[in-house]
Amino acid sequence: MFDPPVTRTWDFPRRVAGIALLVGAGTDEGVAAEVLLRGSGLGVRDLDDHQREVTAQQELRVVRNLVAAVPGITGARVGLRYHVSTFGPLGFALLSSPTMGAAANLAFRFLDLSFAFCVFGARIEGDQAVVALDDRDLPADVGRFLAERDLSAIWTVLREIAGGAPRVSSVALPYPAADPGDYRAAFGVRPRWDAPGGRAELRIDAAWMDYPLPQANPHAFALAEALCRDLVAARRSRTGIVEQVRILVAQRLADGAPMADVAAALGLSERSLRRHLAESGTSYRALLDEVRRGAAEELLADRGLKVDDIARQLGYAEATSFGAAYRRWTGRSPRDR
């Protein structure tokens, strides 16, 4: 009944919205946003850029900062912040799916459009549908928090798309919860500590998988699903260090995206970064040009922006340098828009 998840790893790019939610959880506990973002390479203003992509490692840094700054915080509590709207086009596709089972399979197909760190799957056992999380590849220091957060977020979204109707039959964990009250708030039941195979799981009545969702809409679903396919097509065309460099360059364009800064963010020397990119069939200059060109086309579409302003946003000291680069890329002047 259920499709296998499209990815078996958590190390995929994601939108900055996930980090914004983590920062919000910390600031509600009295921790400054700057403290929560420390070491991530991101600033407070970056959280308002809804199109900004981040690496999984950047989000992981913020998770570690949050857990260190607020020792009593639980993933179950933070997971309640992940609403359908958090997931953009994926959330819209989930909301307009015909049934809960169809929504689950959609999530498995586009798992890399989420903020998940656990690999999760689902199965039918008798009259129960079981959602299980595999957290064995998570960093040990924050694995428990991430498993709690992901399970809580999954249920929060399922409940929202179903109009709050389903109820959890049981929640099983491989360890005692840090705060059982947070789990009761998230799932409405007291968790058990006997998760089979050491994997956190929740169970609901299998009949809910065929439940028609209240906002099902075939036209909206087709549109949202197509948008999800377009988004992941570009993202899946690159993997590993090339994709990480592209994201980190985009974050640093206004400062010229110095190679030394990007290499440091990856924990590499410039020489090692050059070697890794060469082994992947590209170069830092080629990626910088590619990111700048894509950003230039988007900015030039805004008639209200001056070419001088666009040049500065792309990290050029003057408009003439940007103009020369744009002519090299396209054969025309940026002023010809």
C-alpha positions as CSV (number, residue, x, y, z in Angstrom):
1,M,0.0,0.0,0.0
2,F,2.8,2.4,0.8
3,D,5.7,3.5,-1.4
4,P,9.3,3.3,-0.1
5,P,10.8,6.6,0.8
6,V,12.7,8.3,-2.1
7,T,15.8,8.9,0.0
8,R,17.6,7.0,2.7
9,T,19.7,9.9,3.9
10,W,19.0,13.2,5.7
11,D,21.8,15.1,4.0
12,F,19.7,16.9,1.5
13,P,19.1,20.7,1.0
14,R,16.1,22.3,2.6
15,R,14.4,25.7,2.9
16,V,15.4,28.1,5.7
17,A,11.8,27.8,7.1
18,G,12.9,24.8,9.2
19,I,15.7,26.8,10.8
20,A,13.3,29.7,11.4
21,L,11.0,27.4,13.4
22,L,13.9,26.2,15.5
23,V,15.0,29.7,16.2
24,G,11.5,30.6,17.1
25,A,11.4,27.8,19.6
26,G,14.6,29.1,21.2
27,T,13.6,32.8,21.3
28,D,10.3,31.8,23.0
29,E,12.6,30.3,25.7
30,G,14.5,33.6,26.0
31,V,17.5,32.7,23.9
32,A,18.7,35.3,21.4
33,A,18.5,34.4,17.7
34,E,22.1,35.2,17.2
35,V,23.1,32.6,19.8
36,L,20.9,30.0,18.1
37,L,22.5,30.8,14.7
38,R,26.0,30.8,15.9
39,G,28.3,28.8,13.6
40,S,25.7,28.2,11.0
41,G,26.8,30.9,8.6
42,L,23.4,32.5,8.7
43,G,22.1,35.8,10.1
44,V,18.8,36.8,11.5
45,R,17.8,38.6,8.2
46,D,18.3,35.3,6.3
47,L,15.4,33.8,8.1
48,D,13.0,36.2,6.3
49,D,14.2,35.1,2.9
50,H,11.6,32.4,2.2
51,Q,13.4,31.2,-1.0
52,R,16.7,30.7,0.7
53,E,18.1,27.2,0.7
54,V,20.3,25.8,3.5
55,T,22.3,22.7,3.9
56,A,21.3,19.9,6.3
57,Q,24.5,20.6,8.2
58,Q,23.5,24.2,8.8
59,E,20.2,23.1,10.2
60,L,22.0,20.6,12.3
61,R,24.2,23.3,13.8
62,V,21.1,25.2,14.9
63,V,19.6,22.1,16.4
64,R,22.7,21.6,18.5
65,N,22.7,25.3,19.5
66,L,19.0,25.0,20.6
67,V,19.5,21.8,22.6
68,A,22.6,23.3,24.3
69,A,20.9,26.6,25.1
70,V,17.6,25.1,26.3
71,P,18.5,21.8,27.9
72,G,14.9,21.0,28.9
73,I,13.4,21.4,25.4
74,T,12.0,18.3,23.7
75,G,11.7,17.4,20.0
76,A,8.0,16.5,20.7
77,R,7.3,20.1,21.7
78,V,9.2,21.6,18.8
79,G,7.5,19.2,16.3
80,L,4.1,20.9,17.1
81,R,5.4,24.0,15.3
82,Y,5.6,22.2,11.9
83,H,2.3,22.9,10.2
84,V,1.2,22.0,6.7
85,S,1.9,25.6,5.5
86,T,5.6,25.1,6.7
87,F,6.2,22.8,3.8
88,G,5.3,25.1,0.9
89,P,4.2,23.3,-2.3
90,L,4.6,19.9,-0.6
91,G,2.2,21.0,2.2
92,F,-0.3,22.2,-0.4
93,A,0.0,18.9,-2.2
94,L,-0.6,17.0,1.0
95,L,-3.6,19.1,1.9
96,S,-5.3,18.6,-1.5
97,S,-4.5,14.8,-1.6
98,P,-7.5,12.5,-2.1
99,T,-6.9,10.3,1.0
100,M,-4.5,10.1,3.9
101,G,-2.9,7.1,2.3
102,A,-2.3,9.1,-0.9
103,A,-0.8,11.9,1.2
104,A,1.5,9.5,2.9
105,N,2.8,8.2,-0.4
106,L,3.2,11.7,-1.7
107,A,5.4,12.5,1.4
108,F,7.5,9.4,0.7
109,R,8.0,10.4,-2.9
110,F,9.1,14.0,-2.0
111,L,10.8,13.4,1.4
112,D,13.6,15.6,0.2
113,L,11.3,18.6,0.1
114,S,10.7,18.3,3.9
115,F,12.9,19.0,6.9
116,A,13.1,15.4,8.1
117,F,16.3,14.0,9.5
118,C,14.9,10.5,10.2
119,V,14.1,8.1,7.4
120,F,10.5,7.1,7.9
121,G,8.2,4.6,6.3
122,A,4.8,3.0,6.9
123,R,3.2,-0.4,6.8
124,I,-0.1,-2.1,7.6
125,E,-0.3,-4.6,10.5
126,G,-3.7,-6.1,10.9
127,D,-6.1,-3.2,11.5
128,Q,-3.3,-0.7,12.3
129,A,-1.3,1.6,10.1
130,V,2.2,2.0,11.5
131,V,4.5,5.0,10.9
132,A,8.1,4.1,11.9
133,L,11.2,6.2,12.1
134,D,14.7,5.0,11.5
135,D,17.1,7.2,13.5
136,R,20.2,4.9,13.4
137,D,22.2,7.3,11.1
138,L,21.6,10.4,13.2
139,P,24.3,12.1,15.1
140,A,24.3,10.6,18.6
141,D,24.3,14.0,20.4
142,V,21.0,15.1,18.9
143,G,19.5,11.9,17.6
144,R,16.9,11.7,20.3
145,F,15.7,15.3,19.8
146,L,15.4,14.9,16.0
147,A,13.5,11.6,16.3
148,E,11.1,13.2,18.7
149,R,10.7,16.3,16.5
150,D,10.2,14.3,13.3
151,L,7.5,12.0,14.8
152,S,5.7,14.9,16.4
153,A,5.8,16.9,13.1
154,I,4.5,14.0,11.1
155,W,1.5,13.6,13.3
156,T,0.9,17.4,13.5
157,V,0.7,17.5,9.7
158,L,-1.5,14.3,9.4
159,R,-3.9,15.7,11.9
160,E,-4.2,19.0,10.1
161,I,-4.8,17.6,6.6
162,A,-7.5,15.3,8.0
163,G,-9.2,18.1,9.8
164,G,-8.2,16.9,13.2
165,A,-10.3,13.7,13.0
166,P,-7.8,10.8,13.5
167,R,-6.6,9.6,16.8
168,V,-3.3,7.9,17.7
169,S,-3.8,4.3,18.9
170,S,-0.3,4.3,20.5
171,V,3.2,5.8,20.4
172,A,6.2,3.6,21.1
173,L,9.7,5.0,21.8
174,P,13.0,3.2,22.3
175,Y,13.7,5.3,25.5
176,P,11.8,7.1,28.2
177,A,10.5,10.5,27.1
178,A,12.3,13.5,28.6
179,D,8.9,15.0,29.3
180,P,5.8,12.7,28.9
181,G,3.6,15.8,29.1
182,D,5.0,17.0,25.7
183,Y,4.1,13.7,24.2
184,R,0.6,13.8,25.5
185,A,0.2,17.3,24.1
186,A,1.6,16.1,20.7
187,F,-0.2,12.8,20.4
188,G,-3.0,12.7,22.9
189,V,-1.7,9.4,24.5
190,R,1.0,8.4,26.9
191,P,3.9,6.9,25.1
192,R,5.3,3.4,25.7
193,W,9.0,2.6,26.0
194,D,9.1,-0.7,24.1
195,A,9.5,0.4,20.5
196,P,10.3,-2.7,18.4
197,G,13.7,-2.8,16.9
198,G,14.6,0.4,18.7
199,R,12.6,2.5,16.3
200,A,10.1,5.2,17.3
201,E,6.7,4.6,15.8
202,L,3.1,5.7,16.0
203,R,0.0,3.7,15.2
204,I,-3.5,4.7,14.0
205,D,-6.5,2.8,12.7
206,A,-5.7,1.6,9.2
207,A,-9.1,2.6,8.0
208,W,-8.0,6.2,8.1
209,M,-5.7,5.6,5.2
210,D,-8.8,5.5,2.9
211,Y,-10.3,8.5,4.6
212,P,-11.3,11.2,2.0
213,L,-9.5,14.3,3.1
214,P,-11.7,17.4,3.7
215,Q,-9.8,19.7,1.3
216,A,-9.1,17.1,-1.4
217,N,-9.1,18.7,-4.9
218,P,-7.8,16.8,-7.9
219,H,-6.9,19.9,-9.9
220,A,-5.0,21.6,-7.0
221,F,-3.3,18.3,-6.2
222,A,-2.1,17.8,-9.8
223,L,-0.8,21.4,-9.9
224,A,1.0,21.0,-6.5
225,E,2.4,17.6,-7.4
226,A,3.8,19.0,-10.7
227,L,5.4,21.9,-8.8
228,C,7.0,19.4,-6.3
229,R,8.4,17.4,-9.3
230,D,9.9,20.5,-10.8
231,L,11.5,21.5,-7.5
232,V,13.1,18.1,-6.8
233,A,14.3,17.7,-10.4
234,A,16.7,20.5,-10.1
235,R,17.7,19.6,-6.6
236,R,18.3,15.9,-7.4
237,S,20.4,16.7,-10.5
238,R,23.2,17.5,-8.1
239,T,24.3,15.8,-5.0
240,G,27.1,15.9,-2.5
241,I,29.6,18.7,-2.4
242,V,28.6,20.4,-5.6
243,E,25.1,21.0,-4.2
244,Q,26.5,22.2,-0.9
245,V,28.8,24.6,-2.6
246,R,26.0,26.0,-4.7
247,I,23.9,26.7,-1.7
248,L,26.7,28.2,0.3
249,V,27.7,30.4,-2.6
250,A,24.1,31.7,-3.0
251,Q,24.1,32.6,0.7
252,R,27.2,34.7,0.3
253,L,26.7,36.4,-3.1
254,A,26.5,39.9,-1.7
255,D,30.0,39.5,-0.2
256,G,31.4,38.1,-3.4
257,A,31.2,34.5,-2.1
258,P,35.0,34.2,-1.4
259,M,36.1,30.6,-1.9
260,A,38.0,30.7,1.5
261,D,34.7,31.4,3.3
262,V,32.8,28.6,1.5
263,A,35.7,26.1,2.1
264,A,35.8,27.0,5.8
265,A,32.0,26.5,6.1
266,L,32.5,23.0,4.7
267,G,35.5,22.3,7.0
268,L,37.9,22.1,4.0
269,S,40.9,24.0,2.8
270,E,40.6,25.8,-0.5
271,R,43.0,23.3,-2.1
272,S,40.8,20.4,-0.9
273,L,37.7,22.1,-2.1
274,R,39.2,22.6,-5.6
275,R,40.2,18.9,-5.7
276,H,36.7,17.7,-4.7
277,L,35.0,20.0,-7.3
278,A,37.5,18.9,-10.0
279,E,36.7,15.2,-9.2
280,S,33.0,16.1,-9.6
281,G,33.7,17.6,-13.0
282,T,33.3,21.3,-12.2
283,S,35.2,24.2,-10.6
284,Y,34.5,26.9,-8.0
285,R,34.5,29.6,-10.7
286,A,32.0,27.7,-12.8
287,L,29.6,27.3,-9.8
288,L,30.0,30.9,-8.9
289,D,29.1,32.0,-12.4
290,E,26.1,29.6,-12.5
291,V,24.7,30.9,-9.2
292,R,25.3,34.5,-10.2
293,R,23.7,34.1,-13.6
294,G,20.6,32.4,-12.1
295,A,20.3,35.2,-9.5
296,A,20.8,37.9,-12.1
297,E,18.0,36.6,-14.3
298,E,15.6,36.7,-11.3
299,L,16.7,40.2,-10.2
300,L,16.6,41.6,-13.7
301,A,12.9,40.5,-14.0
302,D,12.2,43.1,-11.3
303,R,11.8,46.3,-13.2
304,G,12.0,48.3,-10.0
305,L,15.7,47.4,-9.4
306,K,18.5,49.4,-10.9
307,V,21.4,47.6,-12.6
308,D,23.8,49.1,-10.1
309,D,21.8,47.6,-7.2
310,I,21.7,44.2,-8.9
311,A,25.4,44.3,-9.3
312,R,25.9,44.9,-5.6
313,Q,23.6,42.1,-4.7
314,L,25.6,39.7,-6.9
315,G,28.8,40.7,-5.2
316,Y,30.3,42.9,-8.0
317,A,32.1,46.1,-6.9
318,E,30.7,48.0,-9.9
319,A,28.0,47.7,-12.6
320,T,30.6,47.5,-15.4
321,S,32.0,44.2,-14.0
322,F,28.5,42.8,-13.8
323,G,27.8,44.0,-17.3
324,A,30.9,42.3,-18.7
325,A,30.0,39.0,-17.0
326,Y,26.4,39.2,-18.1
327,R,27.5,39.7,-21.7
328,R,29.8,36.8,-21.4
329,W,27.0,34.6,-20.2
330,T,24.2,35.7,-22.5
331,G,25.7,37.8,-25.3
332,R,23.6,40.9,-24.3
333,S,23.7,43.7,-21.9
334,P,21.8,43.6,-18.6
335,R,20.4,47.0,-19.5
336,D,18.6,45.5,-22.5
337,R,15.9,43.9,-20.4
